Amino acid sequence: MTMAYLMLYGDGWTQRWRIADENEMAVREEVERVGTDATGRLPVVDPGSDAGATLVVAWAKVAAAVVLDGSAEQRDDSAGRYP
């Protein structure tokens, strides 16, 4: 089973979020808005509860974003904000 992860990079911060299979294409389309004045609402998976959540992103504050493929066998303990 494969999964996808959203990586967001800003000035001094990084975030990683798991994406449910059915939401991967929507998130990939939103990533195209990096650096614009738009605000995005991205469907992600909360790492603590494994429940769906909505991540609101101010794309002007994001320097780079990428969707990475992953594996269900990977331990998912590193989602959320990085210092």
Secondary structure, DSSP 8 states (H G I E B T S, - for coil): -EEEEEEEEETTEEEEEEE-GGGHHHHHHHGGGTTSS-EEEEEEE-TTT--EEEEEEEGGG-SEEEEEEEETTS-----EEE-
